[in-house]
Structure formats: structure tokens, C-alpha cells
């Protein structure tokens, strides 16, 4: 990587919360912004606000904390408020008439955590969200384990807010017993119900029910694959983090007695790179709940080893957390622990490749890009002011379908996207609209409309983010190739290199694709 822009840092502490540093860096650099991802990116700011010894999440080239120019949480609350609909739920990308169940419950967990930590929230957002939670807690429409887990999550959050949820808990538990009797007591759903019972002072029932999830967390079997289920936002790492969080928050005596295997099981997939935005945030919340005050200060030291067998002390920030940058010359790093206590460490590296990619990448996904004129004829040159079409062909290569795919297409330097204004709702000109009541207006809340795209596209676009230098589209890749077409306009004359288009699964980091780069020339008329 380019050394001038590289970031290399090592941290160590007597609390596992230090391990959140690397996940925080991953979240800070994540480029996509659905409601789940936006909230997950806010979790480190929320957690580290209560741990000033960890400093800011951002560090400069010397490893020193950089204070943000403004409060990131207040900006996040404003965006969340804009995505909340009339019934109190949240849309996945924008405010939509139909709430996204998981995103809505997850948003409420974040808001409740923020309130409990003393954050200032927009006045009506929490109250509206509670109304949605009550609606979901009573919703019998989804009897799947995923749907009942979301209901249990909603009931747990209502219980934390002081609502007496005895009837809700009985209804959810009955559905779980009726439909998933053999598996639900090891699921995170059982953890939510157990925590709710604990809050309601039903200790015996709570302790009996939390035993199954706790046994799952402290298992001795090592799983070789951590398959995340993107449509249900669930997987082994999310489960383990959720169980540790609930144990530490509501069953502190059980949390203190956990064997080392509990944290080891939580961290194993992180070490292997099997994490995403949601699981990263859940791990940070779990480690925060589990962490205790540092048992010793000033007894950890950091050293970097060099190829010529020399070593150099790393100039580290001293305190409950020791942290500092290491150089490009380091071949290994050493953490010296001067106390008879367990310590944790984390190493993060980031930067820009010196050599740009020159070949295609196909790891479970394939992207092919082509430029044509508006009649569909392939071109390599255009005239100033001409509009041309960009064809992106997308397909899954290993499975029949992959959801939550993001395709990032960087624009050539001399082009701008041609926006397609959304069409007006059919009833916009209806003269009787003023006579409709409030409930009708709520139901007519407009759905999101794509700002870009032309006739001929057959890829099911779920959302598009058009920026100055790129177009980012989101959807599902199928085994058969599907095509998305959008239009760009030449604004400058010259010869331009076109970076490769890049695609990835936002929740499975092993699925990636990259097209070939290209060149295009723009001539004056």
C-alpha cells in the first residue's frame, strides 16, 4: 500500500472491549447506508462515548485520536427520523409505507440504548417507535422462527421501557412451542424472552430459559462455517453476541462465571473475517456490556520487530488502553504483559493498493459492463454533450440467488449521470385528496422511486444511490444474468480511464466481483 496513506495501529488492554477497535474501523469505512448499516455505524460512537480512555474512533497518522467536527450521533438521529414512517416503524432505505420489521426493531434498540446513555433524542421518535413495537408484539401473521424472534425482540424492548408484557410473552412463547418446539430454546428468541422475564422479576422462569442460549455460547464444538441469513438478519455470530449481551446486562452473575470459551467462540469468526455490519455492531455492544473496569494500568507495552532482528518500542498512548502506530518496516509485533492478568490485543491495517487491479474478479458473483449509444450500439468514443448508456450485467455464479448485493460503478472523469425524475403518484391531481382523513394519508405515503435507469433494464432494483462520482445500485443477483441500464452524459473532452465496476454481498464478505476497466474518448463536436 502507499505508505503516506497507510494506517497501522496496535491496541492492547485488560478488557476485551479493545477488540472493538478493529470492528469500529471496519464500520467507519463501510460505504453503504441502509438503515441497519447506518445504525451499526453509530454503535461505536454510542459505546465509546462512555469510555473516554479509548478516545476518538478516528486516529491520525501518528495514532493519536482525532476529535470529530460535530456530534455524529445527532446527525444519525436526524437521518433515522427522516426514515421513520407514520406508524413509527422504519424503512430500509427511506421512509416507506410498509415498515421493515428487523430494521425497525433494531432502530428501537439503538434509540433505547442512546436514551439510557444520556443522549438527546428527537422528541417524538421514541414514542412513535414504541407504538410500532406494540403493534409488532401483537402481530400473529408470521409464525416462522425468524418472525417470532423479531416479535420476542420487540417484547424485550418494550419490557425495558417499563411496559408490562406478560401477555405478549405468553403469546410468543406459545407460538414458539407450537411451531418450533425442538429448536427455539437454543435460539436468541429464548434469550429475549428470558431477559424479559428477568426484568419482570420472574427469576426462576428466566434462569431456566436462559440456560439453553448460554449453553450455545459456551459450546465446545468449533463451527467451520458461519452462514449469515441476510433476509432474517441472523447467524451464529449475531446469536452469540446477542446472548453475551443479554447475559451481561440482565444475568451478571452468570456472565461473571462464563468460561474463556464464551469469548473465544464470539471472537473466532471475527478473526476469520466472517463478520458484517450487523454482527460487528452486536459484538461491540456485547463486549461493552461484558467488559469490566481495567484491572491494571501501565503494565502493557508494545514493540515492533524488524527484518534485521532489531526491535523498537511503539510510542503508545498509556492508560487502561495502550495504543500506538507501527511502521511499514515491522515484520512482527509483540505485546508484553507485566501483570498476571488476561489481556487482549487488536491490530488494524488499512490503505490504498499501489497497483490497481488489472483482471476480473468472480467470487460467487459476476459483473460485465459495456458502453453503448442510446440505440444499443457498442462505442468507445463519444462527442461532448452526447448521452450514452451504461449496461451492467449481473449474475450469481455459485448459487441460485444472492440478496443484498451492492454494485458500485465509478463514472469516467468526463461524465455525469442523467437523472430520471420520478413520476408523480397517480392520485396527485385528485381534487378530493384534501377531504381524506389522516389514516388515508398515512396509507398513501409515497413509495421510493428510482432516480436513474432507462427502459430495457430487467434487474430488480431495490435502491439506487447516485453520487457525483459514482452510481451505486442494490438488489438481488440471480443465476441467470440480468441487466441494469442507466444513462450518462459527456461533459468534458479528453481521453478517460474507466475504473472497474465492483460488486459485493453486503452481508457475506466472501462474495465479490470486479469487471474489467476500460477507456473512453470524448471529442468536441
C-alpha positions, 0 to 999 in steps of 0.5 A: 500500500502507499505508505503516506496513506497507510494506517497501522495501529496496535491496541492492547488492554485488560478488557476485551472491549479493545477488540472493538477497535478493529470492528469500529474501523471496519464500520467507519469505512463501510460505504453503504447506508441502509438503515441497519448499516447506518445504525451499526455505524453509530454503535461505536460512537454510542459505546465509546462515548462512555469510555473516554480512555479509548478516545476518538474512533478516528486516529491520525497518522501518528495514532493519536485520536482525532476529535470529530467536527460535530456530534455524529450521533445527532446527525444519525438521529436526524437521518433515522427520523427522516426514515421513520414512517407514520406508524413509527416503524422504519424503512430500509432505505427511506421512509416507506409505507410498509415498515421493515420489521428487523430494521425497525426493531433494531432502530428501537434498540439503538434509540433505547440504548442512546436514551439510557446513555444520556443522549438527546433524542428527537422528541417524538421518535421514541414514542412513535417507535414504541407504538410500532413495537406494540403493534409488532408484539401483537402481530400473529401473521408470521409464525416462522422462527425468524418472525417470532424472534423479531416479535420476542425482540420487540417484547424485550424492548418494550419490557425495558421501557417499563411496559408490562408484557406478560401477555405478549410473552405468553403469546410468543412463547406459545407460538414458539412451542407450537411451531418450533418446539425442538429448536427455539430454546437454543435460539436468541428468541429464548434469550429475549424472552428470558431477559424479559422475564428477568426484568419482570422479576420472574427469576426462576422462569428466566434462569431456566430459559436462559440456560439453553442460549448460554449453553450455545455460547459456551459450546465446545464444538468449533463451527467451520462455517458461519452462514449469515441469513441476510433476509432474517438478519441472523447467524451464529455470530449475531446469536452469540453476541446477542446472548453475551449481551443479554447475559451481561446486562440482565444475568451478571452473575452468570456472565461473571462465571462464563468460561474463556470459551464464551469469548473465544467462540464470539471472537473466532469468526471475527478473526476469520473475517466472517463478520458484517455490519450487523454482527460487528455492531452486536459484538461491540455492544456485547463486549461493552456490556461484558467488559469490566473496569481495567484491572491494571494500568501501565503494565502493557507495552508494545514493540515492533520487530524488524527484518534485521532482528532489531526491535523498537518500542511503539510510542503508545498512548498509556492508560487502561488502553495502550495504543500506538502506530507501527511502521511499514518496516515491522515484520512482527509485533509483540505485546508484553504483559507485566501483570498476571492478568488476561489481556487482549490485543487488536491490530488494524491495517488499512490503505490504498493498493499501489497497483490497481487491479488489472483482471476480473474478479468472480467470487460467487458473483459476476459483473460485465459492463459495456458502453453503448449509444442510446440505440444499443450500439457498442462505442468507445468514443463519444462527442461532448454533450452526447448521452450514452448508456451504461449496461451492467450485467449481473449474475450469481455464479455459485448459487441460485440467488444472492440478496443484498448485493451492492454494485458500485460503478465509478463514472469516467472523469468526463461524465455525469449521470442523467437523472430520471425524475420520478413520476408523480403518484397517480392520485396527485391531481385528485381534487378530493385528496384534501377531504381524506382523513389522516389514516388515508394519508398515512396509507398513501405515503409515497413509495421510493422511486428510482432516480436513474435507469432507462427502459430495457433494464430487467434487474430488480432494483431495490435502491439506487444511490447516485453520487457525483462520482459514482452510481451505486445500485442494490438488489438481488443477483440471480443465476441467470444474468440480468441487466441494469441500464442507466444513462450518462452524459459527456461533459468534458473532452479528453481521453478517460480511464474507466475504473472497474465496476465492483460488486459485493454481498453486503452481508457475506464478505466472501462474495465479490466481483470486479469487471474489467476497466476500460477507456473512453474518448470524448471529442468536441463536436 
